């Protein structure tokens, strides 16, 4: 298998769109499509189902994805081993729609000349992501550190710098659709639907949130992508879901979806940046300082955080 084709497959899988992947890889859409087609011919399987809104993985594509990611990581570690200090700063933002990605984008706007490689290890657990930081394949990642109670391995450093508030996302026929704000108590009689969640960290967090406030958070069912979830929410008088306050979503105007802040108290999903203590990259140090200053400027009145959350901004 050609590494360029494997790398293209991974990026298309993460973005869900061939054009978006081509932009990230700095190639044409036609070139990206040819790479995918070549890989499919070589393997003798179809990796993506094409649709009007993008592409989604087939069963064979889902089976290939973790191995393809590992191939790319091995190749990148091999290159880094013989070209120290030459690659771009590599940051795992976990999800390109969320608060972490927004913070990194804001930092980049202040320093647009820096070389930055943004990756999303969406289906990688925290232990694996931290191992990549220890190995030098990643310069930083963002995790809640729930399973280790805020602790990281020897040689790593962490700082809780992102506190993402929740909004309730509902369709126009939902009983809470006209509310300007909702409290956790208001949600006790309204199930929250979050299908397809597989990462132990958010699963544990939402279990803690449900237990604290008596909520019903339903993770049953596979995820068919954000677009399918939005369509289901828009068409339902019962379904609701949580989205991050800074998460970016687009939907047709006809959906008439409502984003309602959750307050009194506002539940917080805490995220820590984790990096290697011996990382000499000055841009990384600047980024961490930026995050900590941004954190200190953020209000924390009337919020709820899990008991395992590490201290803020340190």
Protein Blocks (a to p, Z undefined) as FASTA:
>chain_A
ZZklmmmmmmmmmnopaklmmmmnopafklmmmmmmmmmmmnopafbdcdfkbccddfkl
mmmmmmmmmmmmmmmmmmmmmmghkaccdddehiakbmmlmmmmmmmmmmmmbccddddd
fkbcfklmmmmmmnopafbdcdeklmnnopacehiacddfbdcdddddddfkbmklmpmb
dcfklmmmpccddehiabfklmmmmmmmmmmnopacdfehcdebjklmmmmmmmpckbcc
dddfklccdddfklopacdddehiaddddddddddfklmbfklmmmmmmmmmmmmmpcce
hiaddfklccehZZ
